[in-house]
Amino acid sequence: MSSGVIIATPEQMEALGRHLAGILRRGDVLILTGELGAGKTTLTRGIGEGLGILGTVTSPTFVLASTHPTGGEAPLVHVDAYRLHDALEVDDLGLDPAASITVVEWGEPFAEAFGDAWCELVLERPMGGVDADAPLDGPEPRRVLLRDHGAPGLFGRLDAVLMKEGTTHAVDGD
């Protein structure tokens, strides 16, 4: 089972990220799944703001991974796995998910390379007549689904935040 919430604007997506930052801990791994323009980097930017990173989060497409010191107990590691071909390339990045808060865009095919347990946030755009490459600045709401992959503690913390964000509902079959 998974749970989800509707996010109406880019500002709300960033706000969701800021709220999620408040419950993330060293060793937590979030895998973000969604089409181009679904809001993965926008959500991660909010997480970075909530963690108090210096600077801003940008898409790490050309550097694959960016480490952002937070001033807290763990840095934010933002990974873009879009250009990776296999789990060995994840290993070549030399990341230590146990010592950081790790957010991975496009990471579903390689999720197990980041650890034994993670949670996945699936960001869905509306279908029909919407340009999939358009940035998250249009009026279309996004549906954010939360799925647990062996991390029930993280799932529970994330689910509690989603419940506070708005109309949250259970989704069977995921």
C-alpha positions in Angstrom: 0.0 0.0 0.0 1.0 3.6 -0.5 -0.4 7.0 0.4 -0.5 10.2 -1.6 -1.4 13.8 -1.7 -2.3 16.4 -4.4 0.1 19.3 -4.7 -1.3 22.2 -6.7 1.6 24.6 -7.3 5.4 24.7 -7.5 5.4 26.7 -4.2 3.4 24.0 -2.5 5.9 21.4 -3.9 8.8 23.3 -2.4 6.8 23.7 0.9 6.3 20.0 1.0 10.1 19.5 0.6 10.7 21.9 3.5 8.3 20.0 5.7 9.9 16.7 4.7 13.3 18.0 5.6 12.1 18.3 9.2 11.8 14.6 9.6 14.7 13.4 7.5 17.6 11.8 9.3 21.1 10.5 8.5 20.8 7.3 6.5 17.4 8.1 4.9 17.2 7.5 1.2 14.4 9.0 -0.9 14.0 7.8 -4.5 12.1 10.4 -6.6 10.3 9.0 -9.6 8.4 11.0 -12.2 8.4 12.3 -15.8 10.4 15.4 -16.9 8.9 18.5 -15.3 7.0 16.5 -12.6 8.7 18.5 -9.8 11.5 16.2 -8.6 14.1 19.0 -8.4 11.5 21.5 -7.1 10.8 19.1 -4.2 14.5 18.5 -3.6 15.1 22.3 -3.6 12.5 22.5 -0.8 14.2 19.7 1.1 17.5 21.6 0.8 16.0 24.8 2.1 14.4 23.0 5.0 17.8 21.5 5.9 19.4 24.9 5.8 21.9 24.2 3.0 24.1 27.0 1.7 23.1 28.0 -1.8 20.3 26.3 -3.7 19.6 22.9 -5.1 19.8 22.7 -8.9 19.5 19.7 -11.2 22.7 17.7 -10.9 22.3 16.2 -14.4 25.8 17.0 -15.6 27.6 16.3 -12.3 25.5 13.3 -11.3 25.7 14.0 -7.6 26.0 17.1 -5.4 26.8 17.1 -1.7 25.3 20.1 0.2 26.5 20.7 3.8 23.5 21.4 6.0 25.1 22.6 9.3 23.2 19.7 10.8 24.2 16.1 11.5 24.2 15.0 7.9 24.7 16.5 4.5 22.1 16.4 1.7 23.3 14.3 -1.2 21.3 15.0 -4.4 21.8 12.4 -7.1 20.5 12.4 -10.7 20.7 8.8 -11.9 19.2 9.6 -15.3 22.5 9.1 -17.2 23.6 6.1 -15.2 23.4 2.7 -16.9 23.9 0.2 -14.1 24.4 -0.1 -10.3 28.2 -0.3 -10.8 28.1 3.3 -11.9 26.3 4.2 -8.7 29.1 2.5 -6.8 31.6 4.5 -8.8 30.1 7.7 -7.4 31.6 6.8 -4.0 28.6 7.9 -2.0 27.9 6.9 1.6 24.1 6.9 2.0 24.5 5.8 5.6 26.2 9.1 6.5 23.9 11.5 4.6 20.3 12.3 3.6 20.2 11.0 0.1 17.7 12.1 -2.5 17.9 10.4 -5.9 16.1 11.5 -9.0 15.5 8.8 -11.6 16.8 6.3 -9.1 14.2 3.5 -9.2 16.3 1.1 -11.4 19.3 1.5 -9.1 17.5 1.9 -5.7 19.1 -1.1 -4.1 22.6 0.3 -4.9 21.8 3.1 -2.3 20.9 0.7 0.5 18.6 -2.1 1.6 15.8 0.2 2.6 14.3 3.4 1.0 11.1 5.2 0.4 10.0 6.3 -3.1 8.0 9.4 -3.9 6.3 9.1 -7.2 5.4 12.5 -8.7 2.6 12.2 -11.3 1.6 14.9 -13.8 -1.9 15.0 -15.2 -2.3 13.1 -18.5 -3.8 14.4 -21.7 -2.8 17.6 -23.5 0.0 18.4 -21.1 3.5 18.9 -22.5 5.6 16.4 -20.5 8.7 18.6 -20.9 7.1 21.7 -19.5 8.5 23.0 -16.2 6.6 22.9 -13.0 5.2 26.3 -13.4 1.8 25.6 -15.0 -1.5 25.3 -13.3 -1.6 21.5 -13.4 -1.5 19.8 -9.9 0.8 17.0 -9.2 -0.1 13.8 -7.3 2.7 12.7 -5.0 2.6 9.0 -4.0 4.6 7.5 -1.2 5.8 3.9 -1.4 7.7 2.0 1.2 10.6 -0.3 0.2 11.7 -1.8 3.5 11.9 1.4 5.5 8.8 1.4 7.7 10.2 4.1 10.1 10.9 6.5 7.3 7.6 5.7 5.6 5.7 6.5 8.8 7.5 9.8 9.2 6.9 10.8 5.6 3.3 9.6 5.6 2.6 11.8 8.7 4.0 14.9 6.8 1.9 14.0 3.7 -1.2 13.8 5.9 -0.6 17.3 7.2 -0.2 18.6 3.6 -3.8 18.1 2.5 -6.1 15.5 1.3 -4.2 12.3 1.8 -5.5 9.0 0.7 -4.5 5.3 0.7 -3.9 3.8 -2.7 -4.2 0.0 -3.0 -2.2 -2.2 -5.3 1.1 -0.2 -5.1 
